[in-house]
């Protein structure tokens, strides 16, 4: 969709990563992002949009502090010329992004260069070529390139979020599946609201979603192709299936099946359609999530009396409880790097979002309040999205928080929003 | 005890109507009290009681719940033309997936009780709505306790 050409860094020396974002005393990197230069007057709108998207992405990440453009001294007009580093040093910029945009028919071409102001050198440079409707994606890809070069970690801006759009009063709520870019733009509805839909989750290919839907018969787990709109029921189970999630290879869906008083975990191979029981307990086992290498599964169970998080092998078997703090734990989800499990914690009438290591150690609460629920990791594991209810007759909103617990921010949605699930990187 | 419960029910209906959040069934029931034809769905809702309530995070029936279900079982055996669905619900103070399972368990508690009282299992279907269909909307226990419920809904197609 977006083609990329590397720029020979004309002025570069071998440069180290600029900052260490994992230091405790980390401060956001001051960065200057002067307006991308439109090649013709007609390109001004696109250039401005790209500049805005990059600026917003980097600011929202909490790792960058974009400098107020009013402070800029040099006006960038030639992207191929070396910037006047002194004029950017004076306003305390550590990094500088310059770029140029031109439209050719239905296509958009953009060049960008990332500069280390203090070292006076180019860190990276790329040229992108895409169709006009992908302009925002192009800006997300540039944002990722800058983020990666400066932090040394993969970015996450070129990604989407599927969530449940909620409208209407609380006792007559209409829920629709919706998808949007990670920054809240480009919302598109995937269902019409006729049926109650819950807990959408992305496939690793980002082309499919699995979710729970009510319909004419028992509520079921479904698959939805987000490009074609094709929809199918997952499996032929004797009862309600819910709480689905893809395996890391995308070939299987793990879910809960309610039978009698109990809910147990099952997995279905999407190609062979064969199903396998993974747990067999007189309990509620639900909210399963695979480790990124597929070797283990975390889930919640009340087999010990209250909801707690357990970990078992990737094909079932004995499970170890890993949550031992005060209160109960639910909705565990494994991080993309495998280093953490995020969860919802209930205690003292409060709902928190937290993370712990897969062995249960190192628990850290990231946000706490009346009702926070349903964490999902961004593709590099640095940011968690969740939903929050304030109580009363209102509805839920989406929020993000850094895994350090810093930088909590609301994600704008057209109406109420819940059950977010972050996609992997699109490219 | 019975008098006390009756008072409580009256209060509940009044407060629901004021809050504008009563379910359709309750509103219909309130308007038709006394005039419901024996054996009609209104009769079931008004004179028998279509729902039982649960304690926080519990799926065991309360004494009051068993009393209501005894009356339901008697009525359902008398008017055996009805098939019905038992809807299990949870309050909003739990996570989504768990509440779906919890609602399923509450519906199953009712199903097992009615079956033990002689109602044919073939007439019953269960469904859980988790926390998705509250009847009372506020952020305190007065609402949550009304939402932790299992409702016996007579299938319209079951009427002869």
Interface residues (C-beta under 8 A of the other chain):
Chain A: X169 X170 X171 X173 X175 X196 X198 X199 X212 X218 X219 X240 X242 X243 X256 X258 X260 X261 X262 X263 X284 X286 X287 X300 X302 X307 X330 X331 X344 X346 X349 X370 X371 X373 X374 X389 X391 X392 X393 X418 X419
Chain B: X21 X23 X59 X92 X93 X94 X95 X96 X97 X98 X100 X101 X102 X104 X105 X108 X109 X127 X128 X129 X130 X132 X133 X134 X135 X136 X137 X138 X139
